[in-house]
């Protein structure tokens, strides 16, 4: 299951590898766009269902339906209400079969603060800045959609005491967070790009790196 799939980029890549996918997203426009991209990629047979709905309510799916569940790109961050976030985590776990992987990514709070330092220093110290600095909650009034930005320990706590074993936490952008132009430039040189990827993979699970990454991933196993 690709939950909160947006335009379907993860669904398409997994389908190309031969996986059967159920795609779920709350936005009809995303589903329509994903449908076109799936057709263009000629992987319609691998996409078994395209469902409209919220990750906080997966009641249309029975317990232990899926061999794996992914929720990538930050859908959990877009649930402002903590009760809904907690319910979404429980639902993602519920629909996974025992022994299967669950991978969920969110937007990291510390990286957002650094991004403000780079791009929006005039906002630093304003009430909305202080609120998401201290609570993680951003109402969405300054150039970005309403969101909840996570600290690593907060994400880990969301899955603690659930019916899962936490396997790892990963900083997806890693130590390259907030430097996309520099990283893209490295990709033009195969030797340097290989060296950077090796560095990324060696450091991206370090707790400090997880904390400063723009997106962080938690990988669990359903017990």
PyMOL commands that place a pseudoatom at each C-alpha (Angstrom):
pseudoatom trace, name=CA, resn=UNK, resi=1, chain=A, elem=C, hetatm=0, pos=[0.000, 0.000, 0.000]
pseudoatom trace, name=CA, resn=UNK, resi=2, chain=A, elem=C, hetatm=0, pos=[1.209, 3.475, -0.957]
pseudoatom trace, name=CA, resn=UNK, resi=3, chain=A, elem=C, hetatm=0, pos=[-0.680, 5.641, 1.545]
pseudoatom trace, name=CA, resn=UNK, resi=4, chain=A, elem=C, hetatm=0, pos=[-0.837, 9.377, 0.910]
pseudoatom trace, name=CA, resn=UNK, resi=5, chain=A, elem=C, hetatm=0, pos=[0.670, 8.657, -2.496]
pseudoatom trace, name=CA, resn=UNK, resi=6, chain=A, elem=C, hetatm=0, pos=[0.248, 12.119, -4.033]
pseudoatom trace, name=CA, resn=UNK, resi=7, chain=A, elem=C, hetatm=0, pos=[1.144, 12.025, -7.739]
pseudoatom trace, name=CA, resn=UNK, resi=8, chain=A, elem=C, hetatm=0, pos=[2.131, 8.367, -7.503]
pseudoatom trace, name=CA, resn=UNK, resi=9, chain=A, elem=C, hetatm=0, pos=[5.907, 8.555, -7.952]
pseudoatom trace, name=CA, resn=UNK, resi=10, chain=A, elem=C, hetatm=0, pos=[6.590, 5.768, -5.441]
pseudoatom trace, name=CA, resn=UNK, resi=11, chain=A, elem=C, hetatm=0, pos=[3.761, 3.628, -6.793]
pseudoatom trace, name=CA, resn=UNK, resi=12, chain=A, elem=C, hetatm=0, pos=[5.191, 3.899, -10.305]
pseudoatom trace, name=CA, resn=UNK, resi=13, chain=A, elem=C, hetatm=0, pos=[8.728, 2.953, -9.269]
pseudoatom trace, name=CA, resn=UNK, resi=14, chain=A, elem=C, hetatm=0, pos=[7.550, -0.005, -7.209]
pseudoatom trace, name=CA, resn=UNK, resi=15, chain=A, elem=C, hetatm=0, pos=[5.185, -1.180, -9.940]
pseudoatom trace, name=CA, resn=UNK, resi=16, chain=A, elem=C, hetatm=0, pos=[8.063, -1.088, -12.435]
pseudoatom trace, name=CA, resn=UNK, resi=17, chain=A, elem=C, hetatm=0, pos=[9.886, -3.485, -10.104]
pseudoatom trace, name=CA, resn=UNK, resi=18, chain=A, elem=C, hetatm=0, pos=[6.946, -5.886, -10.246]
pseudoatom trace, name=CA, resn=UNK, resi=19, chain=A, elem=C, hetatm=0, pos=[5.078, -5.076, -7.036]
pseudoatom trace, name=CA, resn=UNK, resi=20, chain=A, elem=C, hetatm=0, pos=[1.285, -4.948, -6.923]
pseudoatom trace, name=CA, resn=UNK, resi=21, chain=A, elem=C, hetatm=0, pos=[0.198, -1.640, -5.425]
pseudoatom trace, name=CA, resn=UNK, resi=22, chain=A, elem=C, hetatm=0, pos=[-2.879, -0.056, -3.889]
pseudoatom trace, name=CA, resn=UNK, resi=23, chain=A, elem=C, hetatm=0, pos=[-2.560, 3.729, -4.101]
pseudoatom trace, name=CA, resn=UNK, resi=24, chain=A, elem=C, hetatm=0, pos=[-4.452, 5.972, -1.674]
pseudoatom trace, name=CA, resn=UNK, resi=25, chain=A, elem=C, hetatm=0, pos=[-4.612, 9.764, -1.574]
pseudoatom trace, name=CA, resn=UNK, resi=26, chain=A, elem=C, hetatm=0, pos=[-7.051, 12.310, -0.184]
pseudoatom trace, name=CA, resn=UNK, resi=27, chain=A, elem=C, hetatm=0, pos=[-6.904, 14.707, -3.144]
pseudoatom trace, name=CA, resn=UNK, resi=28, chain=A, elem=C, hetatm=0, pos=[-8.883, 13.868, -6.312]
pseudoatom trace, name=CA, resn=UNK, resi=29, chain=A, elem=C, hetatm=0, pos=[-6.532, 15.975, -8.451]
pseudoatom trace, name=CA, resn=UNK, resi=30, chain=A, elem=C, hetatm=0, pos=[-3.565, 13.911, -7.249]
pseudoatom trace, name=CA, resn=UNK, resi=31, chain=A, elem=C, hetatm=0, pos=[-5.379, 10.698, -8.080]
pseudoatom trace, name=CA, resn=UNK, resi=32, chain=A, elem=C, hetatm=0, pos=[-6.239, 11.940, -11.554]
pseudoatom trace, name=CA, resn=UNK, resi=33, chain=A, elem=C, hetatm=0, pos=[-2.642, 12.983, -12.197]
pseudoatom trace, name=CA, resn=UNK, resi=34, chain=A, elem=C, hetatm=0, pos=[-1.333, 9.674, -10.850]
pseudoatom trace, name=CA, resn=UNK, resi=35, chain=A, elem=C, hetatm=0, pos=[-3.738, 7.787, -13.103]
pseudoatom trace, name=CA, resn=UNK, resi=36, chain=A, elem=C, hetatm=0, pos=[-2.313, 9.537, -16.167]
pseudoatom trace, name=CA, resn=UNK, resi=37, chain=A, elem=C, hetatm=0, pos=[1.270, 8.891, -15.089]
pseudoatom trace, name=CA, resn=UNK, resi=38, chain=A, elem=C, hetatm=0, pos=[0.529, 5.233, -14.378]
pseudoatom trace, name=CA, resn=UNK, resi=39, chain=A, elem=C, hetatm=0, pos=[-1.004, 4.836, -17.837]
pseudoatom trace, name=CA, resn=UNK, resi=40, chain=A, elem=C, hetatm=0, pos=[1.969, 6.603, -19.404]
pseudoatom trace, name=CA, resn=UNK, resi=41, chain=A, elem=C, hetatm=0, pos=[4.337, 4.208, -17.620]
pseudoatom trace, name=CA, resn=UNK, resi=42, chain=A, elem=C, hetatm=0, pos=[2.219, 1.247, -18.781]
pseudoatom trace, name=CA, resn=UNK, resi=43, chain=A, elem=C, hetatm=0, pos=[2.013, -0.343, -15.353]
pseudoatom trace, name=CA, resn=UNK, resi=44, chain=A, elem=C, hetatm=0, pos=[-1.795, -0.321, -14.947]
pseudoatom trace, name=CA, resn=UNK, resi=45, chain=A, elem=C, hetatm=0, pos=[-1.853, -4.076, -14.305]
pseudoatom trace, name=CA, resn=UNK, resi=46, chain=A, elem=C, hetatm=0, pos=[0.355, -3.635, -11.241]
pseudoatom trace, name=CA, resn=UNK, resi=47, chain=A, elem=C, hetatm=0, pos=[-1.831, -0.909, -9.698]
pseudoatom trace, name=CA, resn=UNK, resi=48, chain=A, elem=C, hetatm=0, pos=[-4.737, -2.866, -8.279]
pseudoatom trace, name=CA, resn=UNK, resi=49, chain=A, elem=C, hetatm=0, pos=[-6.694, 0.055, -6.832]
pseudoatom trace, name=CA, resn=UNK, resi=50, chain=A, elem=C, hetatm=0, pos=[-6.625, 3.832, -6.684]
pseudoatom trace, name=CA, resn=UNK, resi=51, chain=A, elem=C, hetatm=0, pos=[-8.564, 4.885, -3.593]
pseudoatom trace, name=CA, resn=UNK, resi=52, chain=A, elem=C, hetatm=0, pos=[-9.598, 8.329, -2.382]
pseudoatom trace, name=CA, resn=UNK, resi=53, chain=A, elem=C, hetatm=0, pos=[-9.235, 8.709, 1.368]
pseudoatom trace, name=CA, resn=UNK, resi=54, chain=A, elem=C, hetatm=0, pos=[-7.242, 9.848, 4.379]
pseudoatom trace, name=CA, resn=UNK, resi=55, chain=A, elem=C, hetatm=0, pos=[-4.417, 7.934, 6.023]
pseudoatom trace, name=CA, resn=UNK, resi=56, chain=A, elem=C, hetatm=0, pos=[-6.266, 8.601, 9.292]
pseudoatom trace, name=CA, resn=UNK, resi=57, chain=A, elem=C, hetatm=0, pos=[-9.145, 6.368, 8.170]
pseudoatom trace, name=CA, resn=UNK, resi=58, chain=A, elem=C, hetatm=0, pos=[-8.272, 3.151, 6.344]
pseudoatom trace, name=CA, resn=UNK, resi=59, chain=A, elem=C, hetatm=0, pos=[-11.451, 1.390, 7.466]
pseudoatom trace, name=CA, resn=UNK, resi=60, chain=A, elem=C, hetatm=0, pos=[-12.206, 0.281, 3.903]
pseudoatom trace, name=CA, resn=UNK, resi=61, chain=A, elem=C, hetatm=0, pos=[-9.283, -2.150, 4.259]
pseudoatom trace, name=CA, resn=UNK, resi=62, chain=A, elem=C, hetatm=0, pos=[-9.433, -5.166, 6.626]
pseudoatom trace, name=CA, resn=UNK, resi=63, chain=A, elem=C, hetatm=0, pos=[-6.768, -5.884, 9.228]
pseudoatom trace, name=CA, resn=UNK, resi=64, chain=A, elem=C, hetatm=0, pos=[-3.518, -7.312, 7.859]
pseudoatom trace, name=CA, resn=UNK, resi=65, chain=A, elem=C, hetatm=0, pos=[-4.315, -6.678, 4.193]
pseudoatom trace, name=CA, resn=UNK, resi=66, chain=A, elem=C, hetatm=0, pos=[-0.918, -5.605, 2.865]
pseudoatom trace, name=CA, resn=UNK, resi=67, chain=A, elem=C, hetatm=0, pos=[2.511, -7.218, 2.550]
pseudoatom trace, name=CA, resn=UNK, resi=68, chain=A, elem=C, hetatm=0, pos=[4.104, -3.804, 3.065]
pseudoatom trace, name=CA, resn=UNK, resi=69, chain=A, elem=C, hetatm=0, pos=[2.914, -0.252, 3.810]
pseudoatom trace, name=CA, resn=UNK, resi=70, chain=A, elem=C, hetatm=0, pos=[4.649, 2.954, 2.789]
pseudoatom trace, name=CA, resn=UNK, resi=71, chain=A, elem=C, hetatm=0, pos=[3.637, 6.506, 3.636]
pseudoatom trace, name=CA, resn=UNK, resi=72, chain=A, elem=C, hetatm=0, pos=[6.331, 8.674, 2.069]
pseudoatom trace, name=CA, resn=UNK, resi=73, chain=A, elem=C, hetatm=0, pos=[6.833, 12.330, 1.271]
pseudoatom trace, name=CA, resn=UNK, resi=74, chain=A, elem=C, hetatm=0, pos=[5.356, 13.583, 4.540]
pseudoatom trace, name=CA, resn=UNK, resi=75, chain=A, elem=C, hetatm=0, pos=[1.578, 12.836, 4.531]
pseudoatom trace, name=CA, resn=UNK, resi=76, chain=A, elem=C, hetatm=0, pos=[1.705, 12.307, 8.294]
pseudoatom trace, name=CA, resn=UNK, resi=77, chain=A, elem=C, hetatm=0, pos=[3.127, 15.813, 8.684]
pseudoatom trace, name=CA, resn=UNK, resi=78, chain=A, elem=C, hetatm=0, pos=[0.060, 17.248, 6.977]
pseudoatom trace, name=CA, resn=UNK, resi=79, chain=A, elem=C, hetatm=0, pos=[-2.222, 16.069, 9.762]
pseudoatom trace, name=CA, resn=UNK, resi=80, chain=A, elem=C, hetatm=0, pos=[-2.198, 19.008, 12.173]
pseudoatom trace, name=CA, resn=UNK, resi=81, chain=A, elem=C, hetatm=0, pos=[-4.316, 17.379, 14.862]
pseudoatom trace, name=CA, resn=UNK, resi=82, chain=A, elem=C, hetatm=0, pos=[-2.271, 15.038, 17.073]
pseudoatom trace, name=CA, resn=UNK, resi=83, chain=A, elem=C, hetatm=0, pos=[-5.176, 12.645, 17.558]
pseudoatom trace, name=CA, resn=UNK, resi=84, chain=A, elem=C, hetatm=0, pos=[-5.463, 12.243, 13.793]
pseudoatom trace, name=CA, resn=UNK, resi=85, chain=A, elem=C, hetatm=0, pos=[-1.714, 11.633, 13.518]
pseudoatom trace, name=CA, resn=UNK, resi=86, chain=A, elem=C, hetatm=0, pos=[-1.886, 8.981, 16.214]
pseudoatom trace, name=CA, resn=UNK, resi=87, chain=A, elem=C, hetatm=0, pos=[-4.885, 7.392, 14.507]
pseudoatom trace, name=CA, resn=UNK, resi=88, chain=A, elem=C, hetatm=0, pos=[-3.077, 7.404, 11.163]
pseudoatom trace, name=CA, resn=UNK, resi=89, chain=A, elem=C, hetatm=0, pos=[-0.073, 5.604, 12.671]
pseudoatom trace, name=CA, resn=UNK, resi=90, chain=A, elem=C, hetatm=0, pos=[-2.381, 2.991, 14.184]
pseudoatom trace, name=CA, resn=UNK, resi=91, chain=A, elem=C, hetatm=0, pos=[-4.200, 2.548, 10.876]
pseudoatom trace, name=CA, resn=UNK, resi=92, chain=A, elem=C, hetatm=0, pos=[-0.996, 2.148, 8.868]
pseudoatom trace, name=CA, resn=UNK, resi=93, chain=A, elem=C, hetatm=0, pos=[0.093, -0.552, 11.293]
pseudoatom trace, name=CA, resn=UNK, resi=94, chain=A, elem=C, hetatm=0, pos=[-3.308, -2.231, 11.403]
pseudoatom trace, name=CA, resn=UNK, resi=95, chain=A, elem=C, hetatm=0, pos=[-3.568, -2.865, 7.670]
pseudoatom trace, name=CA, resn=UNK, resi=96, chain=A, elem=C, hetatm=0, pos=[-0.046, -4.360, 7.469]
pseudoatom trace, name=CA, resn=UNK, resi=97, chain=A, elem=C, hetatm=0, pos=[0.395, -8.120, 7.779]
pseudoatom trace, name=CA, resn=UNK, resi=98, chain=A, elem=C, hetatm=0, pos=[2.459, -9.506, 10.636]
pseudoatom trace, name=CA, resn=UNK, resi=99, chain=A, elem=C, hetatm=0, pos=[6.175, -9.546, 9.935]
pseudoatom trace, name=CA, resn=UNK, resi=100, chain=A, elem=C, hetatm=0, pos=[5.976, -6.995, 7.131]
pseudoatom trace, name=CA, resn=UNK, resi=101, chain=A, elem=C, hetatm=0, pos=[7.726, -3.601, 6.763]
pseudoatom trace, name=CA, resn=UNK, resi=102, chain=A, elem=C, hetatm=0, pos=[6.132, -0.221, 7.390]
pseudoatom trace, name=CA, resn=UNK, resi=103, chain=A, elem=C, hetatm=0, pos=[8.017, 2.897, 6.239]
pseudoatom trace, name=CA, resn=UNK, resi=104, chain=A, elem=C, hetatm=0, pos=[6.830, 6.415, 7.053]
pseudoatom trace, name=CA, resn=UNK, resi=105, chain=A, elem=C, hetatm=0, pos=[8.556, 9.731, 6.365]
pseudoatom trace, name=CA, resn=UNK, resi=106, chain=A, elem=C, hetatm=0, pos=[7.825, 13.159, 7.845]
pseudoatom trace, name=CA, resn=UNK, resi=107, chain=A, elem=C, hetatm=0, pos=[9.178, 16.702, 7.584]
pseudoatom trace, name=CA, resn=UNK, resi=108, chain=A, elem=C, hetatm=0, pos=[11.939, 17.519, 10.080]
pseudoatom trace, name=CA, resn=UNK, resi=109, chain=A, elem=C, hetatm=0, pos=[11.551, 20.544, 12.341]
pseudoatom trace, name=CA, resn=UNK, resi=110, chain=A, elem=C, hetatm=0, pos=[15.197, 21.531, 12.737]
pseudoatom trace, name=CA, resn=UNK, resi=111, chain=A, elem=C, hetatm=0, pos=[15.818, 21.623, 8.994]
pseudoatom trace, name=CA, resn=UNK, resi=112, chain=A, elem=C, hetatm=0, pos=[12.823, 23.917, 8.566]
pseudoatom trace, name=CA, resn=UNK, resi=113, chain=A, elem=C, hetatm=0, pos=[14.338, 26.344, 11.064]
pseudoatom trace, name=CA, resn=UNK, resi=114, chain=A, elem=C, hetatm=0, pos=[17.595, 26.314, 9.099]
pseudoatom trace, name=CA, resn=UNK, resi=115, chain=A, elem=C, hetatm=0, pos=[15.640, 26.892, 5.901]
pseudoatom trace, name=CA, resn=UNK, resi=116, chain=A, elem=C, hetatm=0, pos=[14.074, 29.975, 7.491]
pseudoatom trace, name=CA, resn=UNK, resi=117, chain=A, elem=C, hetatm=0, pos=[17.557, 31.233, 8.330]
pseudoatom trace, name=CA, resn=UNK, resi=118, chain=A, elem=C, hetatm=0, pos=[18.490, 30.840, 4.665]
pseudoatom trace, name=CA, resn=UNK, resi=119, chain=A, elem=C, hetatm=0, pos=[15.349, 32.013, 2.892]
pseudoatom trace, name=CA, resn=UNK, resi=120, chain=A, elem=C, hetatm=0, pos=[13.058, 33.845, 5.322]
pseudoatom trace, name=CA, resn=UNK, resi=121, chain=A, elem=C, hetatm=0, pos=[15.123, 35.496, 8.067]
pseudoatom trace, name=CA, resn=UNK, resi=122, chain=A, elem=C, hetatm=0, pos=[12.505, 38.234, 8.364]
pseudoatom trace, name=CA, resn=UNK, resi=123, chain=A, elem=C, hetatm=0, pos=[10.120, 35.662, 9.897]
pseudoatom trace, name=CA, resn=UNK, resi=124, chain=A, elem=C, hetatm=0, pos=[12.466, 34.615, 12.700]
pseudoatom trace, name=CA, resn=UNK, resi=125, chain=A, elem=C, hetatm=0, pos=[11.047, 35.743, 16.030]
pseudoatom trace, name=CA, resn=UNK, resi=126, chain=A, elem=C, hetatm=0, pos=[7.493, 36.234, 14.762]
pseudoatom trace, name=CA, resn=UNK, resi=127, chain=A, elem=C, hetatm=0, pos=[4.713, 34.410, 16.665]
pseudoatom trace, name=CA, resn=UNK, resi=128, chain=A, elem=C, hetatm=0, pos=[4.157, 31.737, 13.996]
pseudoatom trace, name=CA, resn=UNK, resi=129, chain=A, elem=C, hetatm=0, pos=[7.919, 31.008, 13.889]
pseudoatom trace, name=CA, resn=UNK, resi=130, chain=A, elem=C, hetatm=0, pos=[8.062, 30.596, 17.660]
pseudoatom trace, name=CA, resn=UNK, resi=131, chain=A, elem=C, hetatm=0, pos=[5.046, 28.290, 17.578]
pseudoatom trace, name=CA, resn=UNK, resi=132, chain=A, elem=C, hetatm=0, pos=[6.443, 25.764, 15.125]
pseudoatom trace, name=CA, resn=UNK, resi=133, chain=A, elem=C, hetatm=0, pos=[9.903, 26.118, 16.635]
pseudoatom trace, name=CA, resn=UNK, resi=134, chain=A, elem=C, hetatm=0, pos=[8.524, 25.081, 20.027]
pseudoatom trace, name=CA, resn=UNK, resi=135, chain=A, elem=C, hetatm=0, pos=[5.556, 22.840, 19.139]
pseudoatom trace, name=CA, resn=UNK, resi=136, chain=A, elem=C, hetatm=0, pos=[6.128, 21.794, 15.536]
pseudoatom trace, name=CA, resn=UNK, resi=137, chain=A, elem=C, hetatm=0, pos=[2.730, 23.093, 14.455]
pseudoatom trace, name=CA, resn=UNK, resi=138, chain=A, elem=C, hetatm=0, pos=[2.578, 25.505, 11.528]
pseudoatom trace, name=CA, resn=UNK, resi=139, chain=A, elem=C, hetatm=0, pos=[-0.808, 26.956, 10.555]
pseudoatom trace, name=CA, resn=UNK, resi=140, chain=A, elem=C, hetatm=0, pos=[0.135, 27.565, 6.939]
pseudoatom trace, name=CA, resn=UNK, resi=141, chain=A, elem=C, hetatm=0, pos=[-0.200, 31.318, 6.617]
pseudoatom trace, name=CA, resn=UNK, resi=142, chain=A, elem=C, hetatm=0, pos=[3.333, 32.084, 5.362]
pseudoatom trace, name=CA, resn=UNK, resi=143, chain=A, elem=C, hetatm=0, pos=[4.036, 30.479, 1.996]
pseudoatom trace, name=CA, resn=UNK, resi=144, chain=A, elem=C, hetatm=0, pos=[3.648, 26.796, 2.891]
pseudoatom trace, name=CA, resn=UNK, resi=145, chain=A, elem=C, hetatm=0, pos=[0.722, 24.503, 3.591]
pseudoatom trace, name=CA, resn=UNK, resi=146, chain=A, elem=C, hetatm=0, pos=[-0.386, 23.801, 7.168]
pseudoatom trace, name=CA, resn=UNK, resi=147, chain=A, elem=C, hetatm=0, pos=[1.939, 21.220, 8.613]
pseudoatom trace, name=CA, resn=UNK, resi=148, chain=A, elem=C, hetatm=0, pos=[3.402, 19.534, 11.665]
pseudoatom trace, name=CA, resn=UNK, resi=149, chain=A, elem=C, hetatm=0, pos=[7.196, 19.404, 11.732]
pseudoatom trace, name=CA, resn=UNK, resi=150, chain=A, elem=C, hetatm=0, pos=[8.692, 16.513, 13.692]
pseudoatom trace, name=CA, resn=UNK, resi=151, chain=A, elem=C, hetatm=0, pos=[11.665, 16.059, 15.967]
pseudoatom trace, name=CA, resn=UNK, resi=152, chain=A, elem=C, hetatm=0, pos=[13.212, 12.562, 15.702]
pseudoatom trace, name=CA, resn=UNK, resi=153, chain=A, elem=C, hetatm=0, pos=[12.222, 11.573, 19.223]
pseudoatom trace, name=CA, resn=UNK, resi=154, chain=A, elem=C, hetatm=0, pos=[8.652, 12.654, 18.516]
pseudoatom trace, name=CA, resn=UNK, resi=155, chain=A, elem=C, hetatm=0, pos=[8.433, 10.432, 15.432]
pseudoatom trace, name=CA, resn=UNK, resi=156, chain=A, elem=C, hetatm=0, pos=[9.947, 7.537, 17.320]
pseudoatom trace, name=CA, resn=UNK, resi=157, chain=A, elem=C, hetatm=0, pos=[7.498, 8.046, 20.195]
pseudoatom trace, name=CA, resn=UNK, resi=158, chain=A, elem=C, hetatm=0, pos=[4.590, 7.961, 17.714]
pseudoatom trace, name=CA, resn=UNK, resi=159, chain=A, elem=C, hetatm=0, pos=[5.470, 4.340, 16.915]
pseudoatom trace, name=CA, resn=UNK, resi=160, chain=A, elem=C, hetatm=0, pos=[6.670, 3.289, 20.376]
pseudoatom trace, name=CA, resn=UNK, resi=161, chain=A, elem=C, hetatm=0, pos=[4.341, 1.013, 22.345]
pseudoatom trace, name=CA, resn=UNK, resi=162, chain=A, elem=C, hetatm=0, pos=[2.604, 0.101, 19.076]
pseudoatom trace, name=CA, resn=UNK, resi=163, chain=A, elem=C, hetatm=0, pos=[2.582, -3.423, 17.674]
pseudoatom trace, name=CA, resn=UNK, resi=164, chain=A, elem=C, hetatm=0, pos=[5.854, -2.852, 15.799]
pseudoatom trace, name=CA, resn=UNK, resi=165, chain=A, elem=C, hetatm=0, pos=[9.592, -3.170, 16.172]
pseudoatom trace, name=CA, resn=UNK, resi=166, chain=A, elem=C, hetatm=0, pos=[11.441, -0.013, 15.089]
pseudoatom trace, name=CA, resn=UNK, resi=167, chain=A, elem=C, hetatm=0, pos=[14.257, -1.108, 12.780]
pseudoatom trace, name=CA, resn=UNK, resi=168, chain=A, elem=C, hetatm=0, pos=[15.843, 2.219, 11.889]
pseudoatom trace, name=CA, resn=UNK, resi=169, chain=A, elem=C, hetatm=0, pos=[15.563, 5.973, 11.598]
pseudoatom trace, name=CA, resn=UNK, resi=170, chain=A, elem=C, hetatm=0, pos=[17.018, 7.644, 8.510]
pseudoatom trace, name=CA, resn=UNK, resi=171, chain=A, elem=C, hetatm=0, pos=[17.736, 11.222, 7.500]
pseudoatom trace, name=CA, resn=UNK, resi=172, chain=A, elem=C, hetatm=0, pos=[16.621, 11.173, 3.864]
pseudoatom trace, name=CA, resn=UNK, resi=173, chain=A, elem=C, hetatm=0, pos=[18.517, 14.228, 2.651]
pseudoatom trace, name=CA, resn=UNK, resi=174, chain=A, elem=C, hetatm=0, pos=[21.081, 13.581, 5.349]
pseudoatom trace, name=CA, resn=UNK, resi=175, chain=A, elem=C, hetatm=0, pos=[24.012, 15.940, 5.837]
pseudoatom trace, name=CA, resn=UNK, resi=176, chain=A, elem=C, hetatm=0, pos=[23.159, 17.460, 2.454]
pseudoatom trace, name=CA, resn=UNK, resi=177, chain=A, elem=C, hetatm=0, pos=[19.935, 18.982, 3.737]
pseudoatom trace, name=CA, resn=UNK, resi=178, chain=A, elem=C, hetatm=0, pos=[19.369, 22.523, 2.472]
pseudoatom trace, name=CA, resn=UNK, resi=179, chain=A, elem=C, hetatm=0, pos=[22.135, 22.194, -0.144]
pseudoatom trace, name=CA, resn=UNK, resi=180, chain=A, elem=C, hetatm=0, pos=[20.297, 20.711, -3.167]
pseudoatom trace, name=CA, resn=UNK, resi=181, chain=A, elem=C, hetatm=0, pos=[22.182, 22.821, -5.704]
pseudoatom trace, name=CA, resn=UNK, resi=182, chain=A, elem=C, hetatm=0, pos=[25.550, 21.589, -4.434]
pseudoatom trace, name=CA, resn=UNK, resi=183, chain=A, elem=C, hetatm=0, pos=[24.413, 17.971, -4.461]
pseudoatom trace, name=CA, resn=UNK, resi=184, chain=A, elem=C, hetatm=0, pos=[22.961, 18.258, -7.960]
pseudoatom trace, name=CA, resn=UNK, resi=185, chain=A, elem=C, hetatm=0, pos=[26.266, 19.692, -9.148]
pseudoatom trace, name=CA, resn=UNK, resi=186, chain=A, elem=C, hetatm=0, pos=[28.113, 16.678, -7.718]
pseudoatom trace, name=CA, resn=UNK, resi=187, chain=A, elem=C, hetatm=0, pos=[25.890, 14.363, -9.754]
pseudoatom trace, name=CA, resn=UNK, resi=188, chain=A, elem=C, hetatm=0, pos=[27.548, 15.633, -12.950]
pseudoatom trace, name=CA, resn=UNK, resi=189, chain=A, elem=C, hetatm=0, pos=[30.778, 13.912, -11.939]
pseudoatom trace, name=CA, resn=UNK, resi=190, chain=A, elem=C, hetatm=0, pos=[30.439, 10.118, -11.546]
pseudoatom trace, name=CA, resn=UNK, resi=191, chain=A, elem=C, hetatm=0, pos=[33.415, 9.725, -9.224]
pseudoatom trace, name=CA, resn=UNK, resi=192, chain=A, elem=C, hetatm=0, pos=[32.333, 12.549, -6.916]
pseudoatom trace, name=CA, resn=UNK, resi=193, chain=A, elem=C, hetatm=0, pos=[28.713, 11.409, -6.997]
pseudoatom trace, name=CA, resn=UNK, resi=194, chain=A, elem=C, hetatm=0, pos=[29.732, 7.875, -5.987]
pseudoatom trace, name=CA, resn=UNK, resi=195, chain=A, elem=C, hetatm=0, pos=[31.814, 9.315, -3.176]
pseudoatom trace, name=CA, resn=UNK, resi=196, chain=A, elem=C, hetatm=0, pos=[28.922, 11.443, -1.970]
pseudoatom trace, name=CA, resn=UNK, resi=197, chain=A, elem=C, hetatm=0, pos=[26.459, 8.527, -2.025]
pseudoatom trace, name=CA, resn=UNK, resi=198, chain=A, elem=C, hetatm=0, pos=[28.872, 6.406, -0.004]
pseudoatom trace, name=CA, resn=UNK, resi=199, chain=A, elem=C, hetatm=0, pos=[29.187, 9.249, 2.492]
pseudoatom trace, name=CA, resn=UNK, resi=200, chain=A, elem=C, hetatm=0, pos=[25.434, 9.699, 2.631]
pseudoatom trace, name=CA, resn=UNK, resi=201, chain=A, elem=C, hetatm=0, pos=[24.752, 6.018, 3.285]
pseudoatom trace, name=CA, resn=UNK, resi=202, chain=A, elem=C, hetatm=0, pos=[27.427, 5.873, 5.991]
pseudoatom trace, name=CA, resn=UNK, resi=203, chain=A, elem=C, hetatm=0, pos=[26.025, 8.891, 7.853]
pseudoatom trace, name=CA, resn=UNK, resi=204, chain=A, elem=C, hetatm=0, pos=[22.261, 9.054, 7.189]
pseudoatom trace, name=CA, resn=UNK, resi=205, chain=A, elem=C, hetatm=0, pos=[21.282, 6.870, 10.152]
pseudoatom trace, name=CA, resn=UNK, resi=206, chain=A, elem=C, hetatm=0, pos=[23.351, 8.819, 12.681]
pseudoatom trace, name=CA, resn=UNK, resi=207, chain=A, elem=C, hetatm=0, pos=[20.925, 10.357, 15.214]
pseudoatom trace, name=CA, resn=UNK, resi=208, chain=A, elem=C, hetatm=0, pos=[22.322, 13.857, 14.671]
pseudoatom trace, name=CA, resn=UNK, resi=209, chain=A, elem=C, hetatm=0, pos=[21.914, 13.575, 10.902]
pseudoatom trace, name=CA, resn=UNK, resi=210, chain=A, elem=C, hetatm=0, pos=[18.354, 12.245, 11.254]
pseudoatom trace, name=CA, resn=UNK, resi=211, chain=A, elem=C, hetatm=0, pos=[17.523, 15.317, 13.327]
pseudoatom trace, name=CA, resn=UNK, resi=212, chain=A, elem=C, hetatm=0, pos=[18.832, 17.884, 10.857]
pseudoatom trace, name=CA, resn=UNK, resi=213, chain=A, elem=C, hetatm=0, pos=[17.453, 16.259, 7.707]
pseudoatom trace, name=CA, resn=UNK, resi=214, chain=A, elem=C, hetatm=0, pos=[14.572, 17.915, 5.874]
pseudoatom trace, name=CA, resn=UNK, resi=215, chain=A, elem=C, hetatm=0, pos=[12.711, 14.600, 5.822]
pseudoatom trace, name=CA, resn=UNK, resi=216, chain=A, elem=C, hetatm=0, pos=[13.223, 11.709, 8.207]
pseudoatom trace, name=CA, resn=UNK, resi=217, chain=A, elem=C, hetatm=0, pos=[12.128, 8.116, 7.714]
pseudoatom trace, name=CA, resn=UNK, resi=218, chain=A, elem=C, hetatm=0, pos=[11.155, 5.532, 10.281]
pseudoatom trace, name=CA, resn=UNK, resi=219, chain=A, elem=C, hetatm=0, pos=[11.235, 1.878, 9.246]
pseudoatom trace, name=CA, resn=UNK, resi=220, chain=A, elem=C, hetatm=0, pos=[9.320, -0.652, 11.343]
pseudoatom trace, name=CA, resn=UNK, resi=221, chain=A, elem=C, hetatm=0, pos=[8.340, -4.302, 11.314]
pseudoatom trace, name=CA, resn=UNK, resi=222, chain=A, elem=C, hetatm=0, pos=[4.800, -5.362, 12.260]
pseudoatom trace, name=CA, resn=UNK, resi=223, chain=A, elem=C, hetatm=0, pos=[4.855, -7.790, 15.178]
for i in range(1, 223): cmd.bond("trace and resi %d" % i, "trace and resi %d" % (i + 1))
show_as sticks, trace
zoom trace
